[in-house]
């Protein structure tokens, strides 16, 4: 069930763009919406999904909510994937230069 939710969340192009954008630092909903060229409510929806799965953390400052990558979640995800022989090979292949 969780793997299904994770794969669904990470299969959306906008969510992947959000993760890439946030890798440069924290951003608020308006900044994310502008970057994706979508309405704020759609950007907020994508951010909530990523946050509900633990990929993002948020910090409220006044009326603004700033989102940033939850590095611990990604480290744990990589560790979990690394325990599987097939994913370990995929990770090794992906990291080759």
Buried (B, 14 or more C-beta within 10 A) or exposed (E): EEEEEBEEBBEEEBBBBBBEBBEEEBBBBEBBBEBBEBEEEBBBBBBBBBBEBBBBBBEEEEEEBBBBBBEEBEEEBEEEEEEEEEEEEEEEEEEEE
